[in-house]
Amino acid sequence: MPRPIRLAPISVTLLLAGAGAGALVYGALAWIGFPASTGKATISEALEIVKIALAVIAGVGGVIALVVAYRSQRV
């Protein structure tokens, strides 16, 4: 009899990925000094960081999709 697939580890992974991506965006924006009244960072730099963070999120989502597909094929 096949074992049921547990969804708890996947949801925990998704939660941790979201928290990590948020921390990445916050840390990167704070590092370049955005938002600050000194004008260190430009809007284009902030948008570049957001694009990179979204790419990281998409990569983590792709890995999760691959894990789910692998587990469903294994069952």
Protein Blocks (a to p, Z undefined) as FASTA:
>chain_A
ZZdddfklmmmmmmmmmmmmmmmmmmmmmmnopacfklmacfklmmmmmmmmmmmmmmmm
mmmmmmmmmmmmmZZ
